[in-house]
Amino acid sequence: MAKPEDTVKLIIGKELKIRFKSLCVQSETDMSSIAKELIAAWCDEQEQKLAAQKNK
């Protein structure tokens, strides 16, 4: 049976990682939750773009 979640390894600059972690702590949230939201939003945008291209 497949796990409902999986891992994504991300390579980013140290400064960006520190900023991201700091802002997540200040927002009382975890980095994974924010990353999931951002990735889901990006996927939605890309799917809409692809659908619009197919309708041309």
Wavefront OBJ file of the C-alpha trace (Angstrom):
o trace
v 0.000 0.000 0.000
v 1.429 3.393 -0.993
v 2.061 6.076 1.589
v -0.303 9.074 1.364
v 2.702 11.432 1.504
v 6.175 11.376 0.030
v 9.414 13.320 0.390
v 10.817 15.955 -1.952
v 14.441 16.993 -1.560
v 15.003 20.654 -2.290
v 18.341 22.407 -2.745
v 18.193 26.140 -1.988
v 20.683 28.724 -0.826
v 21.441 28.897 2.883
v 20.204 32.500 3.207
v 16.857 31.654 1.596
v 16.458 28.591 3.817
v 17.148 30.661 6.940
v 14.641 33.329 5.839
v 12.031 30.686 5.033
v 12.464 28.864 8.335
v 12.432 32.118 10.319
v 9.236 33.332 8.655
v 7.561 29.967 9.182
v 8.437 30.076 12.885
v 7.103 33.631 13.148
v 3.897 32.491 11.423
v 3.694 29.491 13.767
v 3.614 27.041 10.887
v 5.999 24.434 9.530
v 8.017 24.619 6.338
v 6.391 21.501 4.881
v 2.900 22.985 5.128
v 3.938 26.151 3.314
v 5.895 24.215 0.680
v 2.857 21.978 0.037
v 0.629 25.044 -0.436
v 3.110 26.709 -2.800
v 3.660 23.555 -4.860
v -0.097 22.913 -5.091
v -0.709 26.524 -6.212
v 2.037 26.251 -8.848
v 0.598 22.956 -10.139
v -2.859 24.544 -10.397
v -1.412 27.476 -12.380
v 0.444 25.178 -14.759
v -2.620 22.992 -15.327
v -4.693 26.088 -16.130
v -2.038 27.313 -18.585
v -1.916 23.928 -20.297
v -5.713 23.758 -20.518
v -5.818 27.272 -22.007
v -3.207 26.293 -24.607
v -5.214 23.227 -25.613
v -8.332 25.363 -26.083
v -6.623 27.686 -28.590
l 1 2 3 4 5 6 7 8 9 10 11 12 13 14 15 16 17 18 19 20 21 22 23 24 25 26 27 28 29 30 31 32 33 34 35 36 37 38 39 40 41 42 43 44 45 46 47 48 49 50 51 52 53 54 55 56
